[in-house]
């Protein structure tokens, strides 16, 4: 069960004509003709980036994207079949690889990987 309801989804973007947004800046490249581009988030104030209920952690941002992709329906995000998507393993808002121990990291031999020394 989701403990917190996210208010921002990836489908909710700032209007492209909002020239007053601190998140946008004119392109420094002449070929772009002064069009607005997204500012480098490393140079922005964290408060301005977290406005409008935007997620403040990578996992929450991934979850918000997955919810937006699935029409805002958490059950559809859970049932997602887009296994080719790089975010698919993280769609539940958790890192499934965190804390995972592998046989190799524990020093165990895997079947067929004993160097051919088994009898």
N, C-alpha and C positions, 0 to 999 in steps of 0.2 A: 504494500500500500504506500502511496506517495505521502510523505510526511509534510511536504510543503508544495503549495501550488505555484508553479512558475507563471509569471505574468507576461513574459516575453518569449516569442517564438522567432525562429529565423525568418519566417515570412513577414514579420513586422519590421520593416526597414524605415529609416528616416526618409521623408520625401526628398527626392533628388534635387528639388529646387530650393531647399532650405539652406540658403547661403549664410545664415547666421549660426549654424550648428558648429560647435567647437570640434566635432568629429570629422568635419569636412574641411578641405582646403583646396585652393586652386592648384591645378597641376603645374609643377615647375617645368614641364616639357612643352616646348613651343608647338609640337605636333598635336598636342591635345587641345589647343586653342583656348586655354583657360578654363576648361571644364573642371568641375569639382571631382576630387578623388578623396578616398578615405585617408585621414591623417594617420601617421605612424602612432600606434597605441602606446609605444614606449615613451613618447613625448607628451602624452596627455595626462591630465589630472585624473586620478582614479575616481573621484566624485563625478566628474562629467561623463565618464564611461559607464558608471553604474546607474545613471539616471533612467527613468522610465522602467524600472524593474528588470534591467538586463542582468543576466547571470554574472556572478563575480568569480566563478571558478570554472576551470575547463570542463569538468564533468557536468556541471549544471548547464553549461553552454551546449555541450553535446546533447544532453537530454532535451533541452529546449529545441534544438535543431530537429531531433528525431520526432518530437511531438508535433512540430510544425510540418514536417514531411508527411506525417500520418494524419493530418487534418485535425490535430489537437486532441486526438483520442488516445489515451494512455494504453488501452487494450490493443489498439492497432499497432502502436509502437512496439509493444511486447511481442506481437505476432508477426512482426516484420520479416519478410522473406528476401529482402535485398541484401543477401549475404556477400555480395561483391562490394558493398559500401564499406569504406574504411572505418566508418563509425559504428557499424553494425554490432560488434561485440560490446560496445559501450552504451547501447541504446537504453538500458535500464537505469542509467545514471550512476553506475558503479564500474570500476575498473576490474574486469574479471581476472586480470593477470596479476593483480596486486597480492603479494604474499603467496603466490603459487610456487610450490616447490616442484622441481622436476627431478626425475631419477638421476640425471647427470649431475645436477648441483648437489645431490646428497651422496654422490660417489657410488651409486648402485649401477650394476651392469644391466644393460637392456638386452633382451633376447636377440641373438644374432650379432651382437656387438662386442663379443669377448675376444676378438682378434683371431678367431678360428682355433682356439685352444681347447674348446670343450670336446669331450669324448663322445 
